[in-house]
Amino acid sequence: MARILITSGPTRQYIDPVRFISNASSGLMGQALTRAALRQGHEVVVVSGPVAVRYPRGARTVSVETTREMLAACEQEFPRCQGLIGVAAPCDYQPVKVAQEKISKTGGPLLLELVETPDIVAAMGMAKRDGQWTVGFALETEDARFRALAKLQRKHCDLVVANSAAAINAAESAIEILDPGGNILAAVCGPKSRLATVIMNTIRDRLITPTT
């Protein structure tokens, strides 16, 4: 069996001490994947942003808030894992400046200058050692398959799971699992528990090296 790192949930990037940029990621897919991996006998480490869901007690959970905190936790955990499943939805942007005090209303527009945050899955893909693998998720609103394959290549993933914005905070979803050649290894819809089982079965058959 393998030790698997799963990232889950959103991250937050603060504008001032009480306001932040985030998204509606619930952690439900990360929770389902953790359960499916544990059922297969794997050891699981979950690095999670702020979520309301609870992860299975059999997994070790590392709680983070910002994208850089999630990256730092992954950099610490990934070298001791066989693979990464990057299902989290980290913020892609952060404010150039964070106000030290709560921003008050002025009656006019508030302009924010944003810069990109680090790409966690790409960083782990670049850091892979012999035998390690990474699986990315691509949530897109259009051209899902094309954009998912582009992300697979850019992030140095071994597989990518394509889904749509309808998956956010939903009990059910639809996915396609793609390999680097663009082949559809699985296409399934239904409860996230079912999707997680299909994803883990594909990872087991394609990527996990048996250990003795």
N, C-alpha and C positions, 0 to 999 in steps of 0.2 A: 504494500500500500504506500501511498505518497503523503507527504506533508504539503498542503495546498494553501496558498495565500489568496484570500478573496477580499477585494475592496468593495465597499457597499455604501449606499446612501449618497447624500449631497455633501458639499462643503459650503462654507460661508466665507465671504470676503467683506470685511467691515468697511463702511463708509465713515462712520463716526462710532462712538462707544455703544450706541443702541440700535443702529441701522446697519443692515448688511445686504449684499447681493447673494442670492441663492437660487435654488430651483425646487421643483415639486417632487424630486426623487424620494421615494418612501422607504427604500431598503427591503421591500417585499421580495424582489428577485434575489437579492443577496441572501436573505433569510432562507428562501427556498433552495438555493444552491448549496448553502451550508448544510441543510438537512439532508439533501441528496448525497452530498459528499460523505457525510458522516455515516449514512446508511451503507455506503460502499466500503466502509472501514477506514477511510482516510483520516488523517489528522488535519484539522483546519484551524487556521489563524484568520480572523476577520478584522480588517482595518476599516472602521466605519465612521462616517460623518454623523451629524446629529439626526437621529431617527426616533420614531415612537415604537417601532417594532422591537421585539426581543429576539436575540439570536439563540440557537440551541445551547444548552449548558455544556454540551460536549465539546464546543469550540472555545478557543481563547479569543477574546475580543479586545481590540485596542481602539479606544475612542479618540477621535481627532475632531478638529473643527475646520481648519483652513486647508486649502489645497497643499500648501507647503508642509503643513503638519502631516498630511496623508502621505506625501512623497517621502518625508523623513522616516515615517514609520515603515513604509514599504522598503526603503533602502536598508533598514535595519533587519527586517524580517525575511526579505526575499532570498538572500544568500543561503539561508537554512531551509529553503523550500524547494520542491521539485518544480513547481509551476505556480503561475498567477492567473486568476480569473478576474479581470478588471471590469466588474459590473457597476462600480460606483459612477456617479455623475458629478465629478468635481467641477467647480466654477472654472470656466475657461479664461475669465478676466478678473482683474483686481484693480481697485483705484490706485492711481499713481501716488496720491496722498490720502492719508486717513486723518480726519479731523480729530483733534484731541478732546474737544468738547462737543456736545450735541449741537448739530447744525440747526439754527433757528430759521423760521420762515421769514422771508424778506418781501414777499409779494411779487417776486420775479422768478425767472427760471433758475434752476440749479444745474450747472454744467459739471459733468464728471469726466475726467480723463482716465481711460482704462488702458491697461497693458495686459498682455497674455500671462497666464500662470503657467508653471511647468506642466508638461504632459507626462503624467505618471506612468501610463502603460508604455509609452514610447521609451521612457527612461529605463524601465525594467527590461524592455525588449533589447535595448542596446547593451544592458548589463548582463544578459544571459550568459551563463557558463555552459559547458558541455552537459547535455542531458536536460537542461532546464527548458521550459516552454512558457508561452504566454498566450492567453485567449482574451481578445478584446470584445467590447460591445460597441455597436454603432447605432445610435438612435438618430434617425433622420426623418425629415418631413417630406422629402422628395428624392427620387433617384437612389433609393435605399441600397440596392444591391451594388450599384456602381460606386457609391460613396463608401460603402462598407469595405469593398475590396481595396479602394484607395487608402483607407485607414489601416487595413491589415498590412499593406506594404510599407506605409510611412512609419507605422509603430512597431514594425518587425515582429508581428504576431504570427503564430502558427495556425490559428483559427480565428474567425471573427463571427460574432452573432449579430445579425442585422434585425433590428426591430423598429417600431415607429413611435411617434410621440404619444399614441394612444396607450402605450404601456405604462406611462407615468402614473403612479399611485393607483393602478388598476389591479384587480384580482386576476384578470385573464389578459392574455396577449397573444401575438403571433410572431414567430421568429423564423429565420433561415440561418443555418450554420454553413459557412463557406470556408473552403480551404484556399491556399495561395494560388491554386490554378483556376479559381473561380467556380469550382464544382460545388453544387449544393449537396451537402452531406445529409442534411435533414431539413424538413420544412414542417412545422407543427404549430397548431394553435390550441388554446385551451387554458386551464388554470396554470398559474406559474409553477405550482408543484410538478405538474406534468412536464412543462418546458424544462424545468431544472433537471428532471430525471433524464430526458433526452440529451440535454447538454452534457451531463456528467457521463452518460453512457458513451457518447461520441468522444469525449476527452479520454475516457478509459481505454477505448478501442484504438484510438489514434495516437495518443501522446504519452500515456503513463507507462513508464518502464517498470516491469515487474521487479520487485526486490526480494532477496532471499534472506 
